[in-house]
Amino acid sequence: MRRQIVLDTETTGLEVEQGHQIIEIGCVELLDRRVTGRDFHHYLRPDREIEEGAEAVHGISNAFLADKPRFADIVDEFLDYVDGAELIIHNAPFDVGFINAELSRLERDLPPIDRLCPIVDTLALARRRHPGQRNSLDALCKRYGVDNSQRDLHGALLDARILAEVYLAMTGGQVALSLAGDPLGAGSEQIRPLPPDRPRLRVVRADDDERRAHAARLDEIDTASGGACVWRRLESGPAT
């Protein structure tokens, strides 16, 4: 069973080299490309002030974080959660750099997160698939029809959930986060053979009026396309 974790963070500022820290971490679990609903989410109290520009992006204040745990308090829970999983991250170098900086500050000889887990960078993936186009998370939501209307501000868990949908759409799989409210689709029936005594399927055929309307529509298409109506060629059979 393939396990993936879609991960996002919010931070006190943009530059990890300036000692900025993680203040929110949000993760969404995928098992065989299905969202399980087993999320991981924590707000974290940093050892420094949040920059004004960063707060304008995510809306998280120092006052809000005053009673929250520190990264050291949740690191074991976090590492247990991601253990053995592939991490899906948008602009992975940013989040990986911050996580590794937090791990190194603990002085516990913990390996970097990218040595513990394989990383998929969805920004790099999007740039390969859509060269020369905007590939921000909002741009990808628009491109793949993913609803991001609740994203007035950045938030790690919300963005991880949105990224999960974008990633599944971008890689050709399931897009919806759940099936009828059941994250694993556990309530849906298993595929099973149809009973041999089932009623025959009803075949509904077009009546004369419908056939005439269909033919008239094909005439319009054929005229507008200069005789290139594909349906007409299919009806006439292959050329000999």
Backbone bond lengths (Angstrom), bond angles and torsions (degrees), N, CA, C in turn:
res aa  C-N    CA-C-N  psi(-1)  N-CA   C-N-CA  omega(-1)  CA-C   N-CA-C  phi
1 M - - - 1.453 - - 1.527 109.62 -
2 R 1.324 117.04 124.44 1.454 122.06 -176.94 1.523 109.78 -83.76
3 R 1.333 115.46 126.17 1.461 120.56 -178.51 1.521 109.10 -115.96
4 Q 1.334 115.11 127.16 1.453 121.64 178.64 1.530 108.87 -128.28
5 I 1.314 115.57 148.10 1.457 121.65 177.70 1.525 107.91 -123.04
6 V 1.325 116.03 119.70 1.464 121.44 174.73 1.526 106.76 -88.56
7 L 1.326 116.70 124.17 1.465 121.45 -168.23 1.522 111.22 -128.39
8 D 1.338 114.28 143.31 1.457 119.89 173.30 1.526 108.49 -146.65
9 T 1.334 116.56 154.75 1.460 121.91 177.49 1.521 109.99 -132.53
10 E 1.333 115.63 157.71 1.459 122.41 164.86 1.520 106.90 -119.94
11 T 1.331 116.89 151.39 1.458 120.81 -170.01 1.524 111.07 -137.44
12 T 1.331 115.22 168.40 1.465 120.88 178.27 1.520 112.30 -72.74
13 G 1.304 118.08 -18.22 1.459 123.49 -179.99 1.505 110.17 -173.22
14 L 1.311 116.94 -178.57 1.465 120.67 -171.59 1.518 114.21 -86.99
15 E 1.317 118.41 -26.85 1.457 120.47 -169.71 1.525 111.71 -103.45
16 V 1.328 116.35 108.74 1.461 119.41 178.17 1.521 110.95 -65.12
17 E 1.340 117.35 -28.42 1.462 121.10 179.89 1.525 112.06 -66.42
18 Q 1.336 117.54 -19.35 1.459 121.86 178.42 1.523 112.30 -92.52
19 G 1.321 116.08 11.21 1.458 120.06 176.91 1.512 115.30 83.78
20 H 1.324 116.97 14.75 1.466 119.00 177.31 1.526 109.74 -69.44
21 Q 1.342 115.34 155.32 1.455 121.04 -170.80 1.524 112.39 -130.33
22 I 1.312 115.37 163.77 1.461 122.36 176.54 1.531 109.25 -77.23
23 I 1.337 115.97 133.47 1.462 119.83 176.10 1.533 112.13 -118.51
24 E 1.321 116.76 -8.80 1.466 120.36 174.68 1.514 107.91 -153.55
25 I 1.311 115.13 138.36 1.465 120.54 174.78 1.520 108.14 -134.17
26 G 1.329 116.04 130.85 1.459 121.35 -179.09 1.516 110.66 -133.22
27 C 1.312 116.54 136.31 1.469 121.92 -176.93 1.525 109.91 -136.32
28 V 1.325 115.17 144.47 1.468 123.32 176.54 1.517 107.50 -124.21
29 E 1.317 116.99 130.31 1.467 121.96 -177.24 1.522 111.16 -92.85
30 L 1.336 115.63 133.73 1.463 122.94 171.76 1.520 108.60 -116.66
31 L 1.315 116.56 130.97 1.458 121.86 171.20 1.515 107.70 -118.31
32 D 1.329 116.44 117.89 1.464 121.11 -176.59 1.526 110.85 49.75
33 R 1.364 115.29 44.46 1.465 123.39 175.14 1.521 112.89 67.40
34 R 1.312 117.20 22.99 1.463 121.16 173.34 1.519 108.86 -118.97
35 V 1.337 116.56 133.60 1.456 121.08 178.00 1.525 108.76 -74.32
36 T 1.320 116.71 125.04 1.466 120.91 -173.88 1.513 113.31 -89.17
37 G 1.323 118.52 -19.20 1.452 120.63 -173.58 1.520 113.28 84.80
38 R 1.334 117.02 -1.33 1.469 121.06 178.05 1.529 108.19 -90.35
39 D 1.322 115.25 82.45 1.456 121.27 -177.66 1.529 110.71 -86.50
40 F 1.323 114.69 162.95 1.461 122.74 171.36 1.516 106.57 -126.12
41 H 1.342 116.99 126.53 1.461 118.74 -176.00 1.517 110.23 -151.84
42 H 1.335 115.52 130.53 1.463 121.18 175.43 1.523 109.68 -147.59
43 Y 1.347 115.06 138.50 1.457 120.80 161.57 1.528 106.65 -88.93
44 L 1.341 116.10 146.24 1.462 120.18 -172.86 1.527 110.49 -131.00
45 R 1.317 115.90 140.66 1.460 122.29 178.60 1.527 109.52 -87.12
46 P 1.335 116.99 118.82 1.473 119.95 -179.28 1.534 111.04 -86.58
47 D 1.300 114.90 172.90 1.462 121.49 176.97 1.523 111.68 -99.44
48 R 1.310 117.08 18.25 1.456 121.12 -179.46 1.525 108.88 -151.48
49 E 1.303 116.11 166.81 1.456 121.97 -179.65 1.536 110.62 -74.97
50 I 1.305 114.68 150.73 1.466 120.93 174.79 1.524 108.21 -82.04
51 E 1.309 116.61 133.33 1.452 119.97 178.26 1.532 110.49 -67.81
52 E 1.308 115.17 147.25 1.467 120.51 -177.67 1.526 111.17 -58.50
53 G 1.333 116.77 -42.58 1.457 119.73 -179.88 1.511 112.79 -64.35
54 A 1.336 116.71 -37.23 1.465 120.46 178.65 1.523 110.46 -67.85
55 E 1.333 116.45 -41.98 1.474 119.30 179.62 1.524 111.10 -63.34
56 A 1.332 117.38 -33.64 1.460 120.65 177.82 1.529 111.46 -64.46
57 V 1.345 116.57 -27.90 1.465 120.78 -179.69 1.525 111.42 -80.21
58 H 1.354 117.10 -47.46 1.469 118.70 -173.92 1.524 114.50 -107.20
59 G 1.320 118.27 -13.21 1.456 120.65 175.83 1.515 115.14 74.58
60 I 1.319 118.25 12.84 1.467 121.92 -178.59 1.529 108.29 -95.85
61 S 1.337 116.39 127.82 1.457 120.96 -176.29 1.522 111.36 -106.54
62 N 1.327 115.48 161.44 1.463 120.27 175.05 1.521 110.97 -61.62
63 A 1.332 116.84 -37.68 1.467 120.33 -179.61 1.529 110.67 -63.11
64 F 1.327 116.73 -40.25 1.467 120.34 179.18 1.526 111.54 -62.95
65 L 1.317 116.86 -33.83 1.466 121.26 -175.02 1.531 113.32 -88.55
66 A 1.313 117.31 -1.55 1.467 120.33 -171.31 1.528 113.12 -58.82
67 D 1.332 118.07 -32.17 1.475 120.29 -178.05 1.526 112.89 -106.90
68 K 1.325 116.83 13.72 1.462 120.47 -177.39 1.528 110.52 -88.05
69 P 1.345 117.88 157.89 1.475 120.69 178.75 1.518 111.10 -68.75
70 R 1.312 116.07 161.02 1.457 121.68 172.74 1.525 108.98 -88.81
71 F 1.314 115.74 165.55 1.464 119.95 178.93 1.526 110.64 -56.96
72 A 1.322 117.39 -38.74 1.470 120.97 179.94 1.525 111.95 -59.39
73 D 1.337 116.19 -28.33 1.467 119.78 -177.82 1.523 113.05 -76.18
74 I 1.320 116.86 -22.34 1.475 119.27 -175.19 1.519 112.33 -117.22
75 V 1.338 118.13 0.91 1.464 120.31 -172.20 1.522 112.24 -62.06
76 D 1.326 118.11 -40.17 1.470 119.12 -179.28 1.520 111.17 -66.64
77 E 1.324 116.51 -40.41 1.470 120.46 176.53 1.520 110.33 -62.45
78 F 1.318 116.27 -41.73 1.469 120.94 179.58 1.525 111.47 -63.97
79 L 1.333 117.04 -47.74 1.463 120.26 -178.15 1.528 111.47 -65.75
80 D 1.330 117.18 -35.61 1.470 119.81 174.74 1.525 110.57 -63.89
81 Y 1.326 116.04 -38.88 1.464 120.73 -177.42 1.530 111.76 -66.37
82 V 1.329 117.33 -42.64 1.466 119.60 -176.39 1.521 112.76 -87.79
83 D 1.309 118.15 -6.91 1.462 121.55 -175.66 1.524 111.87 -54.57
84 G 1.318 116.60 125.45 1.463 121.90 176.41 1.511 115.14 80.90
85 A 1.348 117.70 1.43 1.460 120.54 -176.40 1.523 111.25 -102.04
86 E 1.317 115.80 157.69 1.456 122.95 169.58 1.524 107.29 -89.01
87 L 1.324 117.59 132.29 1.460 121.31 -178.50 1.525 110.24 -95.07
88 I 1.332 115.75 130.45 1.453 123.30 177.82 1.527 106.72 -108.08
89 I 1.339 117.11 115.77 1.458 121.69 -173.03 1.525 109.16 -137.78
90 H 1.338 117.11 137.93 1.461 121.07 175.56 1.519 108.45 -90.78
91 N 1.340 115.84 122.56 1.466 122.58 -171.07 1.527 109.10 60.48
92 A 1.304 115.20 59.62 1.466 122.61 -172.58 1.528 114.31 -55.34
93 P 1.343 120.64 -39.32 1.467 118.39 -178.66 1.529 113.65 -55.11
94 F 1.326 117.27 -33.44 1.463 120.78 179.40 1.533 110.60 -64.61
95 D 1.332 117.64 -57.07 1.468 121.20 -176.56 1.527 111.38 -67.45
96 V 1.327 117.01 -41.37 1.463 120.46 179.45 1.527 110.10 -61.68
97 G 1.340 116.96 -41.70 1.450 120.24 178.74 1.524 112.55 -60.71
98 F 1.326 116.31 -41.20 1.465 119.97 179.33 1.524 111.65 -69.94
99 I 1.331 117.29 -41.52 1.471 119.55 178.96 1.518 110.18 -63.47
100 N 1.332 116.59 -43.91 1.464 119.50 179.76 1.524 111.93 -63.77
101 A 1.338 116.93 -36.22 1.462 119.70 177.15 1.526 110.60 -65.32
102 E 1.324 117.26 -39.86 1.467 120.33 177.69 1.530 110.33 -64.75
103 L 1.314 116.81 -41.77 1.465 120.08 179.43 1.527 111.51 -63.97
104 S 1.325 116.17 -40.30 1.466 118.88 -177.77 1.525 111.32 -69.05
105 R 1.334 118.00 -30.62 1.461 120.66 -179.90 1.526 112.40 -68.27
106 L 1.322 117.40 -18.61 1.462 120.56 -176.78 1.525 112.16 -76.94
107 E 1.309 117.67 -17.61 1.468 122.92 -179.91 1.537 111.04 53.45
108 R 1.320 115.17 45.92 1.467 121.14 179.15 1.522 111.45 -116.04
109 D 1.309 117.43 10.70 1.456 122.00 -179.98 1.530 111.35 58.59
110 L 1.338 115.83 39.53 1.457 120.74 177.33 1.526 109.34 -85.41
111 P 1.331 118.15 138.44 1.468 119.90 -179.59 1.531 110.83 -72.25
112 P 1.319 118.36 158.30 1.469 121.44 175.64 1.526 110.42 -59.19
113 I 1.316 115.23 151.27 1.462 120.13 -176.41 1.529 111.25 -62.55
114 D 1.347 117.64 -31.11 1.456 119.76 -179.17 1.524 112.52 -78.45
115 R 1.318 117.25 -5.07 1.464 120.11 168.23 1.524 110.93 -93.16
116 L 1.312 116.25 -23.08 1.466 120.35 178.72 1.532 111.81 -83.50
117 C 1.340 116.55 -32.89 1.468 120.95 -173.74 1.530 110.10 -136.58
118 P 1.322 117.67 140.20 1.464 119.14 169.16 1.520 109.88 -66.74
119 I 1.323 116.90 147.12 1.461 122.52 -174.95 1.519 109.94 -118.83
120 V 1.336 116.63 134.96 1.466 122.40 169.86 1.526 107.07 -114.23
121 D 1.324 116.41 120.81 1.459 121.46 178.40 1.524 108.47 -95.15
122 T 1.333 117.02 108.58 1.465 120.22 -176.85 1.524 112.00 -70.55
123 L 1.333 117.77 -23.17 1.469 118.86 175.23 1.527 110.01 -67.59
124 A 1.328 117.19 -45.26 1.460 120.57 176.81 1.527 110.79 -63.05
125 L 1.336 116.03 -40.25 1.462 120.67 178.06 1.526 110.56 -62.01
126 A 1.345 117.01 -44.15 1.465 120.87 -179.68 1.521 111.07 -65.65
127 R 1.335 117.30 -38.20 1.463 119.84 179.68 1.522 111.89 -65.16
128 R 1.345 116.18 -33.98 1.471 118.80 176.68 1.523 110.41 -70.23
129 R 1.310 117.38 -36.68 1.465 120.48 -176.39 1.524 111.99 -82.93
130 H 1.325 117.40 -27.60 1.468 121.34 -175.70 1.528 109.49 -132.36
131 P 1.306 118.63 63.32 1.471 120.96 -177.41 1.518 111.46 -61.66
132 G 1.324 114.77 139.79 1.452 120.10 176.89 1.513 114.61 79.19
133 Q 1.329 118.19 2.82 1.457 121.70 179.96 1.524 110.12 -110.89
134 R 1.335 116.11 164.11 1.457 120.57 174.79 1.530 108.56 -71.06
135 N 1.317 116.50 133.52 1.461 120.29 -176.65 1.525 112.16 -130.10
136 S 1.343 115.89 29.69 1.462 119.38 170.71 1.519 108.49 -65.61
137 L 1.331 116.01 166.79 1.462 119.22 179.74 1.524 110.61 -62.15
138 D 1.332 117.77 -40.43 1.459 120.27 178.22 1.529 111.28 -63.86
139 A 1.336 116.93 -41.15 1.468 120.15 179.08 1.524 110.68 -64.07
140 L 1.325 117.48 -39.71 1.467 120.31 179.00 1.522 111.32 -68.93
141 C 1.331 116.76 -35.51 1.472 119.16 175.81 1.530 110.06 -59.09
142 K 1.314 116.16 -45.31 1.469 120.08 179.15 1.520 110.81 -64.22
143 R 1.326 116.70 -42.14 1.466 120.88 -176.86 1.528 111.36 -65.59
144 Y 1.340 116.77 -38.18 1.458 120.19 -175.10 1.524 113.49 -103.46
145 G 1.324 117.40 8.26 1.456 120.28 176.06 1.514 114.12 68.98
146 V 1.333 117.47 32.75 1.464 121.74 178.69 1.522 108.85 -94.34
147 D 1.317 116.54 129.68 1.468 122.06 -177.09 1.531 110.37 -72.29
148 N 1.323 116.19 116.64 1.467 120.40 175.51 1.530 110.83 -122.59
149 S 1.332 115.97 29.05 1.465 120.81 -175.14 1.520 112.42 -65.24
150 Q 1.346 117.76 -21.58 1.460 120.47 179.26 1.528 112.15 -85.03
151 R 1.322 117.57 1.38 1.458 120.35 -173.06 1.529 111.21 -92.56
152 D 1.338 116.85 60.54 1.458 119.84 175.39 1.527 110.20 -68.71
153 L 1.332 116.54 -39.73 1.455 123.31 174.92 1.525 108.35 -123.29
154 H 1.322 115.89 157.77 1.462 119.56 174.54 1.525 108.87 -71.11
155 G 1.318 116.33 142.45 1.458 122.17 173.41 1.509 107.56 -149.61
156 A 1.337 117.55 137.94 1.464 120.02 -170.60 1.526 111.93 -63.20
157 L 1.330 117.79 -47.09 1.465 118.80 -177.14 1.522 110.92 -70.95
158 L 1.333 117.27 -43.85 1.465 119.82 177.61 1.525 110.68 -59.43
159 D 1.329 117.04 -45.43 1.462 119.90 -179.21 1.527 111.44 -66.58
160 A 1.333 117.70 -34.33 1.470 119.99 176.80 1.523 110.40 -65.60
161 R 1.324 116.61 -38.79 1.471 119.46 178.69 1.523 110.82 -66.93
162 I 1.325 116.47 -42.38 1.464 120.07 177.54 1.527 110.35 -64.51
163 L 1.328 116.49 -43.26 1.467 119.96 179.84 1.525 111.34 -63.02
164 A 1.333 117.20 -34.67 1.466 119.52 177.32 1.526 110.27 -59.31
165 E 1.333 116.52 -43.75 1.469 120.04 178.74 1.527 111.00 -65.80
166 V 1.323 116.35 -43.29 1.457 120.00 179.81 1.524 110.60 -62.73
167 Y 1.325 116.80 -45.30 1.463 120.53 -178.88 1.531 110.90 -61.14
168 L 1.322 117.51 -44.68 1.460 120.22 -179.83 1.522 110.74 -64.77
169 A 1.328 116.95 -38.67 1.464 119.59 177.64 1.521 110.97 -68.12
170 M 1.328 116.43 -42.54 1.465 121.12 -176.68 1.519 111.68 -67.14
171 T 1.315 116.89 -29.14 1.463 120.17 -177.90 1.523 111.99 -103.61
172 G 1.332 115.85 13.29 1.457 120.42 167.77 1.497 116.33 82.18
173 G 1.332 118.90 25.65 1.460 119.97 -178.47 1.503 112.58 -120.87
174 Q 1.332 114.72 -158.83 1.452 122.32 -179.77 1.521 109.32 -57.44
175 V 1.350 116.81 138.33 1.453 121.50 179.88 1.516 111.31 -105.51
176 A 1.326 118.31 -42.11 1.461 120.03 -176.06 1.515 110.88 -66.08
177 L 1.346 114.70 143.26 1.457 119.24 -178.76 1.515 112.11 -71.46
178 S 1.320 117.68 -26.08 1.466 118.86 -178.04 1.513 109.28 -149.60
179 L 1.302 115.76 166.64 1.458 122.20 177.41 1.521 108.30 -112.54
180 A 1.346 116.55 105.92 1.451 121.80 178.69 1.525 112.23 52.61
181 G 1.318 116.20 40.82 1.444 120.65 177.37 1.500 114.44 82.08
182 D 1.319 117.98 -2.67 1.461 121.89 -179.81 1.521 107.63 -106.88
183 P 1.357 119.30 103.76 1.464 120.73 -171.02 1.506 114.43 -54.07
184 L 1.301 117.91 -34.72 1.460 120.14 -178.89 1.512 113.02 -97.18
185 G 1.340 115.77 -1.32 1.448 117.78 -174.38 1.508 111.74 67.80
186 A 1.358 116.55 24.80 1.454 119.71 -174.48 1.516 111.99 -67.75
187 G 1.359 115.75 -23.43 1.449 117.91 -178.63 1.509 112.97 -81.88
188 S 1.320 118.08 -12.39 1.452 120.19 -179.38 1.522 110.25 -75.99
189 E 1.320 114.26 151.13 1.459 118.78 -177.10 1.522 110.86 -72.01
190 Q 1.301 116.34 149.01 1.455 121.05 175.53 1.528 109.52 -75.36
191 I 1.312 116.05 150.96 1.456 119.87 175.77 1.521 108.82 -63.79
192 R 1.333 117.13 131.34 1.457 120.42 -177.46 1.519 109.21 -143.46
193 P 1.325 118.89 156.55 1.459 121.14 178.29 1.530 111.00 -63.94
194 L 1.337 116.01 144.87 1.461 119.94 176.20 1.527 109.53 -75.67
195 P 1.323 117.92 145.10 1.461 119.87 179.88 1.522 111.18 -64.97
196 P 1.320 118.12 141.22 1.471 120.21 -176.49 1.528 113.38 -66.02
197 D 1.346 118.10 -22.45 1.456 120.54 -177.29 1.529 112.54 -96.07
198 R 1.338 116.89 16.70 1.463 119.56 179.95 1.522 109.88 -65.81
199 P 1.350 118.18 151.73 1.474 120.60 177.42 1.523 110.28 -64.07
200 R 1.322 116.06 147.14 1.455 120.57 177.63 1.520 109.48 -66.06
201 L 1.319 116.36 143.74 1.458 120.77 178.21 1.520 109.76 -65.71
202 R 1.327 115.94 138.06 1.454 120.53 179.59 1.528 109.21 -77.40
203 V 1.314 118.14 133.31 1.456 123.96 176.60 1.517 108.22 -103.18
204 V 1.324 116.52 118.89 1.466 121.44 179.57 1.518 107.85 -104.75
205 R 1.325 117.07 117.68 1.458 121.93 -178.48 1.530 110.29 -102.53
206 A 1.332 115.41 151.81 1.465 120.25 178.03 1.521 110.36 -66.44
207 D 1.354 115.26 141.92 1.469 118.46 176.17 1.528 109.27 -86.93
208 D 1.336 116.76 -179.24 1.469 120.65 -174.92 1.516 111.66 -61.35
209 D 1.340 118.11 -42.40 1.465 120.59 -179.30 1.535 110.54 -62.61
210 E 1.307 116.75 -42.05 1.462 120.72 -179.64 1.527 111.19 -66.33
211 R 1.339 117.00 -38.50 1.461 119.89 178.20 1.524 110.87 -65.88
212 R 1.363 117.30 -39.67 1.467 120.55 178.50 1.537 110.06 -65.62
213 A 1.333 117.63 -41.44 1.461 121.23 179.15 1.534 110.72 -64.55
214 H 1.328 115.44 -37.65 1.453 120.12 178.33 1.527 110.45 -65.82
215 A 1.328 117.01 -43.50 1.462 120.92 -179.94 1.528 110.89 -64.35
216 A 1.353 116.18 -39.11 1.470 119.72 179.24 1.527 110.90 -65.30
217 R 1.315 115.36 -38.76 1.463 119.09 179.08 1.530 110.77 -65.95
218 L 1.319 117.34 -39.79 1.464 120.53 177.61 1.524 110.83 -64.97
219 D 1.355 116.93 -35.68 1.464 119.53 176.42 1.529 110.55 -61.24
220 E 1.349 116.18 -42.06 1.460 119.85 179.83 1.529 110.65 -62.80
221 I 1.341 115.77 -44.24 1.464 120.11 -179.53 1.525 110.53 -64.86
222 D 1.324 115.48 -41.02 1.463 119.60 -177.91 1.526 110.57 -65.19
223 T 1.336 116.10 -39.95 1.467 120.34 179.15 1.531 110.63 -66.80
224 A 1.354 115.97 -45.92 1.468 120.41 -177.17 1.526 111.79 -66.00
225 S 1.351 116.38 -28.66 1.464 119.30 -176.55 1.524 113.00 -98.22
226 G 1.308 116.32 7.34 1.464 119.06 179.78 1.516 112.50 67.02
227 G 1.328 116.77 39.19 1.458 120.50 177.92 1.511 114.55 82.26
228 A 1.365 117.09 19.13 1.472 119.76 -176.43 1.521 112.27 -106.99
229 C 1.333 117.04 24.19 1.465 119.87 179.29 1.532 109.68 -66.51
230 V 1.334 116.43 114.13 1.466 120.96 -176.13 1.513 110.73 -63.09
231 W 1.336 117.82 -38.59 1.465 120.89 -177.12 1.527 110.44 -61.10
232 R 1.339 115.81 -38.60 1.465 118.87 179.07 1.519 110.81 -62.75
233 R 1.343 116.48 -40.54 1.459 119.26 179.51 1.526 110.53 -65.96
234 L 1.332 116.71 -36.29 1.460 119.55 178.28 1.532 111.46 -66.35
235 E 1.344 114.82 -39.65 1.475 118.93 -179.16 1.516 111.36 -67.58
236 S 1.362 116.73 -34.15 1.458 119.91 -177.91 1.508 113.38 -80.64
237 G 1.367 116.28 -12.22 1.466 120.38 179.15 1.505 111.28 85.47
238 P 1.327 117.12 171.32 1.462 120.74 -177.62 1.520 112.29 -65.86
239 A 1.337 114.12 146.27 1.474 119.04 178.18 1.529 109.61 -67.83
240 T 1.324 115.32 144.97 1.478 120.53 178.84 1.501 110.26 -117.71
